């Protein structure tokens, strides 16, 4: 379900099929908030998977930030709630208490 009823927000509610739960993603101009409503003990994370031959823009990946350079323009993703871990050439995002908060 996608909703844009709240000004400045796009809200996506995604049902989880592997267990009873819902992943809610709220997009604003500068942030993305993810929250999983699920049974106690449910674990999840986001992992970026790319083609083996993909040229990736990442310059630095730390627990709190991913920085990149694309066509000479720098950009970053800051993890305000949760954590980030480098996994090979890409990264994974792990929630804190079922939630991730990303600053763009």
N, C-alpha and C positions, 0 to 999 in steps of 0.2 A: 504494500500500500504506500502510495506517495502522496504527500500533502504539502501544499504551499499556502495554507490558510493563515499562518502567522507571518506578518511582514518581515522580510529579511531572512527567512528560514525555509529550507527545504527539508522535510522530514520523511525518511524512508523507514518503514517497518517491515522487516524481513523475517518470515517464520522459519524457525530452525526445524529440520526434519529428523535429525539424528537423536534428538530428545525434545521434550516439550519446552519450547522457549521462543523468544522473539528478540532479534537483534534490531535495535533502533539506532539509526544514523541521522544526526542533525548537522546539516551543512549551513554555514553562514559565510559571509564574505572572507573571513580570516581564520575560521576554525572549523574543525570537524570533531564532533563528539559521538562516540560509539558506546552503547550500553547494552549488555545482554541480560535480559530477564529470563532466568532459567532456574532449574532445580539447584539446591545447594550442592556445591562440589563440582558443578559443571565447569570445565576448563576450555579455554579457547585462545587463539592467537591469530594474527594475520601474518602471512608470509608472502613476500614478493617472489614470484617465479617468472623467469624469462627464458627465451630461447638461448641455447648455449652460445650462439654466435652474436647475440645482441650486444651492441656497443652501449654501455651504460654511462650515465652522466654523473655518477656519485663521486665526490671528492673526498668526503669524510663521513664515517658512520660511527656515532658514539651512542651511549646509553640514553642521552637526552636530545640528540639532534642528528638529522641527516642533512648534509649540505651537498649541493650539486652545481654543475655548470653546464648549461645547454646553450649552444650557439652564442657563446661569449657572455651570457647573462647568468649571474649567480642566483640561486634560490635555496631555501632551506625549509625543513619541516622540523618543528620543535615539539617534543613530546612533553606535555605539561602534566599529564596523568598517565601512568603506565611506564613502560620502558621499551627501549629499542636494542636489538642485538644484531651485529653483523653476522651473516650466514653466507660465507663465500663472497661473491661479488654483490649480493643483495642484502636484504635485512628482514627481520621479523619484528613485529610489534606485539608486546604482551600487555594485557590489561592489568589494572590495579583495582581489586575489588569489583571485577566485572566491567570496568569502564576504561576507555581510552579518551584522552583529550589531546588533540593535535592543533598546533598553531601554524598557520601557513604564511 
